[in-house]
Amino acid sequence: MFKRLLPVLPVVDLEAEVGFYSALGFTAEITYSGFTSLRCGPVLFGVRKPLSSEYHVPPWDLAWQIEVVDVHAVHDLALRRGLSVLKGPQAHPAGFWTVQLRTPNGYLLTLEGPPPAPGPR
């Protein structure tokens, strides 16, 4: 019945947010009047200017997570691109690994993926 989830995040500085995700490898697919859709492989979402000037971006209780193939590779890419890394790769009690970034509009972005393969990194 349901096919996929396509969230749209409100952002005050649309260009900065698009630039942040572009630095992580996302590409802008559709752009029009205060909206841009971003894609990287099967991951697709949008960012848009808020509909009300009274809206607080980001919402204080929004949890934003994206699953990745290699947490360490994304962490290394974020550092090379000068993105705001809050927490480097760390094991989660549920068995996966996470990295936390802060987007230009203040979203806390958690990237999660499988444990690293054994051997040297």
Buried (B, 14 or more C-beta within 10 A) or exposed (E): EEEEEEEEBBBBBBEEBBEBBBBBBBEEEEEEEEEBBBBBEEEBBBBBBBEEEEEEBBEEEEEBEBEBEBBBBBBBBBEEEEBEBEEBBEEEEEEBBBBBBBBBBBBBBBBBBEEBEEEEE
